[in-house]
Amino acid sequence: MGHLSTLAYLRKHAAPRSCLAAYVKTVLHRKTAAGRASWRRSRAIQKTFRASLTSYRFSTDWFTGKIPFWLDAFDRAGLVDGEVNVLEIGSWEGLSSLFILETFPHARITCVDAWEGSRGVVGEGYQIELGVEERFDQNLEKHRGRLSKRRQTSLKYFASSEKGEQFDLIYVDGSHHGDDVAVDALECFARLKVGGVMIFDDYLAKYYEREEENPARAINLFLRAKQGRVELLAVYYQLILRKTA
């Protein structure tokens, strides 16, 4: 989508004004001196990480194009290396998990995935992808000591996990059906520390014929509910926010 059509799509799906403004700011940020400097630094890290992927078993590189946005947001939120506690909803082959663990050498990550397929990616059923969990295990083998693997749906994880555990960084990339996105958003926000960063993948994705079932509507309604408690760090195909209260 072009910029005008993206803004029209967001307005149609109840995006708050702050979200529309953040989208424009994200587009313009790369044209500023600070944005260009951040992008150059990130590109070097992106290039090195991308080159390293030949040593792993990834079927596709869906992630490395997002690295400059992530690193810029981490810098702006003051998310620096240390005892960073990370939650990832949806891990697939472990590509984003690997990047997080190598970006934050002292981080610990909890990866939640049923490894059973993807709801709605093919029609209204599940797309079964054989060997994905095996590749995840092999790709993350060297980081096993800093990884907690939870083979379950996000709903089961939320029901069984410690209510008081708080995270510095949460990546939401599980089911992309609006109902599931809404639950993941609320449950993850409750577990996000004040000052912590939360990333929604596929914010602008269109998986479903009924547009209100796609992620944008659910995420926009969540943003309206949490107005005054979040700062939007980046809005593009993904949405990145910092919890402020």
C-alpha distance (Angstrom), angle and dihedral (degrees) to the residues before:
residue distance angle dihedral
M1 . . .
G2 3.80 . .
H3 3.77 120.1 .
L4 3.81 95.8 -97.7
S5 3.80 93.1 47.4
T6 3.81 90.1 47.5
L7 3.80 91.3 53.2
A8 3.81 89.8 47.8
Y9 3.81 90.4 50.3
L10 3.80 91.6 50.4
R11 3.81 92.6 48.4
K12 3.80 90.1 49.4
H13 3.79 90.0 53.8
A14 3.80 98.2 50.7
A15 3.80 100.0 -98.4
P16 3.81 110.3 172.7
R17 3.81 117.2 -119.5
S18 3.78 90.2 -107.6
C19 3.80 88.6 61.2
L20 3.79 93.4 50.7
A21 3.80 89.6 49.2
A22 3.81 91.2 48.1
Y23 3.80 91.0 52.3
V24 3.81 90.8 53.9
K25 3.80 90.8 44.8
T26 3.82 90.9 51.1
V27 3.81 90.8 52.5
L28 3.81 92.6 48.0
H29 3.81 96.1 41.1
R30 3.80 92.7 76.1
K31 3.81 89.0 59.3
T32 3.82 94.1 56.8
A33 3.81 123.7 88.9
A34 3.81 91.1 -113.8
G35 3.79 91.5 47.6
R36 3.81 93.5 49.4
A37 3.82 91.3 48.7
S38 3.81 91.6 49.3
W39 3.80 90.5 47.4
R40 3.82 92.5 52.0
R41 3.80 92.1 51.7
S42 3.77 91.5 46.3
R43 3.80 93.3 48.1
A44 3.81 90.8 59.1
I45 3.82 91.3 52.0
Q46 3.80 90.6 43.8
K47 3.80 91.8 52.4
T48 3.81 93.1 50.0
F49 3.79 93.5 47.0
R50 3.81 93.0 46.1
A51 3.81 90.9 51.8
S52 3.81 90.5 52.1
L53 3.81 92.8 58.8
T54 3.80 92.2 82.0
S55 3.83 86.5 76.6
Y56 3.81 92.1 60.4
R57 3.81 139.0 60.4
F58 3.80 107.0 -107.3
S59 3.79 119.6 148.8
T60 3.79 92.8 -155.6
D61 3.79 140.3 1.4
W62 3.81 103.2 -122.2
F63 3.79 93.8 149.1
T64 3.80 119.1 49.0
G65 3.80 93.9 77.5
K66 3.81 87.1 67.1
I67 3.82 95.1 56.1
P68 3.85 97.7 92.9
F69 3.82 91.0 52.6
W70 3.80 91.8 48.1
L71 3.79 95.8 47.9
D72 3.79 92.8 46.3
A73 3.81 90.1 51.1
F74 3.81 92.2 47.1
D75 3.81 90.3 52.6
R76 3.79 93.2 48.4
A77 3.80 91.8 48.1
G78 3.80 92.6 47.3
L79 3.80 91.5 -120.6
V80 3.80 101.5 160.5
D81 3.78 134.4 166.7
G82 3.77 116.8 -72.6
E83 3.77 134.5 89.6
V84 3.81 92.2 -18.5
N85 3.81 111.7 175.3
V86 3.82 111.8 -153.0
L87 3.79 134.0 -169.9
E88 3.80 120.5 -165.3
I89 3.80 120.6 -169.5
G90 3.80 104.8 -161.2
S91 3.80 117.1 15.4
W92 3.83 106.3 174.9
E93 3.84 107.1 174.7
G94 3.81 94.1 -7.0
L95 3.81 100.3 -107.8
S96 3.80 97.1 135.0
S97 3.82 90.0 38.6
L98 3.79 89.9 55.4
F99 3.80 92.1 50.3
I100 3.81 92.1 50.1
L101 3.80 93.4 48.7
E102 3.80 92.6 48.2
T103 3.82 93.5 43.8
F104 3.81 91.6 50.7
P105 3.85 106.0 35.4
H106 3.82 92.2 -173.0
A107 3.80 96.5 44.5
R108 3.78 125.8 117.3
I109 3.80 119.8 -150.4
T110 3.79 134.6 -161.3
C111 3.81 110.6 -154.2
V112 3.80 116.0 -160.2
D113 3.80 118.2 -169.1
A114 3.80 135.3 134.9
W115 3.82 90.0 -149.3
E116 3.78 87.9 -148.0
G117 3.81 102.6 114.3
S118 3.78 139.8 -80.1
R119 3.79 122.8 -67.4
G120 3.77 114.0 -129.5
V121 3.80 98.3 -0.5
V122 3.78 88.5 111.3
G123 3.79 109.8 35.1
E124 3.78 111.2 -59.3
G125 3.79 95.6 -42.4
Y126 3.78 135.3 72.0
Q127 3.77 130.2 -72.6
I128 3.78 106.2 -139.0
E129 3.79 113.0 -148.5
L130 3.78 114.2 -169.6
G131 3.78 120.6 -145.5
V132 3.80 96.5 16.1
E133 3.81 96.0 119.1
E134 3.81 90.9 46.2
R135 3.80 90.2 53.4
F136 3.81 90.4 47.6
D137 3.81 90.6 54.0
Q138 3.80 92.9 48.5
N139 3.80 95.0 44.7
L140 3.80 93.3 51.3
E141 3.81 97.2 37.9
K142 3.82 95.8 110.4
H143 3.82 90.8 51.9
R144 3.80 96.0 47.4
G145 3.80 92.4 118.3
R146 3.81 91.3 61.6
L147 3.80 96.4 40.6
S148 3.79 131.7 87.9
K149 3.80 110.6 -167.0
R150 3.80 117.3 -157.2
R151 3.80 112.2 -171.9
Q152 3.80 99.1 -160.4
T153 3.78 142.9 86.5
S154 3.78 118.1 -79.1
L155 3.82 89.6 -111.3
K156 3.80 91.2 57.8
Y157 3.78 90.8 44.7
F158 3.80 92.7 52.8
A159 3.81 90.6 47.9
S160 3.80 93.8 50.3
S161 3.81 104.9 33.5
E162 3.77 127.0 94.7
K163 3.80 107.4 -83.5
G164 3.79 93.2 -146.2
E165 3.81 98.6 51.8
Q166 3.79 111.0 116.4
F167 3.80 129.2 -161.7
D168 3.80 134.3 -151.3
L169 3.81 93.8 -154.4
I170 3.81 130.0 23.6
Y171 3.78 125.4 -175.3
V172 3.82 114.8 -163.2
D173 3.81 110.4 -159.6
G174 3.80 105.2 133.5
S175 3.78 126.5 108.7
H176 3.81 111.5 -4.8
H177 3.79 96.8 -152.3
G178 3.80 109.4 118.2
D179 3.80 94.7 -122.8
D180 3.80 91.8 53.8
V181 3.81 92.8 43.0
A182 3.81 89.9 54.0
V183 3.80 92.3 53.3
D184 3.80 93.1 44.5
A185 3.81 90.9 49.3
L186 3.79 95.1 52.4
E187 3.80 96.2 41.3
C188 3.79 93.3 46.2
F189 3.80 93.6 46.8
A190 3.80 89.2 54.7
R191 3.82 88.3 55.5
L192 3.82 95.7 44.8
K193 3.79 117.3 101.8
V194 3.78 119.0 -124.8
G195 3.79 102.8 -93.7
G196 3.80 90.9 26.4
V197 3.80 125.7 128.8
M198 3.81 126.6 -122.2
I199 3.80 123.8 -169.6
F200 3.81 125.1 -162.3
D201 3.78 115.3 -159.4
D202 3.82 123.4 -148.4
Y203 3.80 94.1 17.8
L204 3.79 90.7 159.1
A205 3.81 97.3 34.8
K206 3.80 119.9 128.8
Y207 3.79 108.4 -152.6
Y208 3.80 98.8 145.5
E209 3.78 133.9 61.0
R210 3.81 89.6 -139.8
E211 3.77 98.3 68.7
E212 3.80 95.5 -153.1
E213 3.82 88.5 64.9
N214 3.80 91.8 63.2
P215 3.83 121.5 95.4
A216 3.82 99.4 -102.6
R217 3.82 96.4 69.2
A218 3.81 93.2 49.7
I219 3.81 93.8 45.2
N220 3.81 92.5 47.1
L221 3.81 92.5 51.4
F222 3.81 88.5 48.4
L223 3.83 89.9 52.4
R224 3.79 90.7 51.0
A225 3.81 90.4 50.8
K226 3.82 91.3 50.7
Q227 3.81 96.6 41.6
G228 3.78 110.6 149.8
R229 3.81 92.1 22.8
V230 3.81 99.7 75.1
E231 3.79 139.4 56.8
L232 3.78 115.6 -152.5
L233 3.80 109.6 -134.1
A234 3.81 98.6 177.7
V235 3.78 136.6 0.3
Y236 3.78 118.9 -170.9
Y237 3.82 128.8 103.2
Q238 3.80 84.0 -28.8
L239 3.80 127.4 37.9
I240 3.79 121.1 -137.1
L241 3.80 123.4 -170.0
R242 3.78 140.7 172.8
K243 3.80 120.6 -140.1
T244 3.80 108.9 -125.6
A245 3.81 102.9 175.7
